[in-house]
């Protein structure tokens, strides 16, 4: 069972523990995305704390139709 809470913005929040490429662990509270497709968006500070390896740039079209560019980091295999 996953336990979480609802914040003041009525967003469902759960806590995840990320494991970085060098064994670093970082806890982060995340908003549950009902459209989850297997990828996570993390703040730059969490990416740095986990020591994730940069892979490439990516592009996405947002819900409002605008396009954004973002960094993609190496996935950690368990």
Secondary structure, DSSP 8 states (H G I E B T S, - for coil): ---EEE-TTS-EEEEEEEE-TTS-EEEEEEE--TT--S-----HHHHHHHT--EEEEEEEE-TTS-EEEEEEE-----
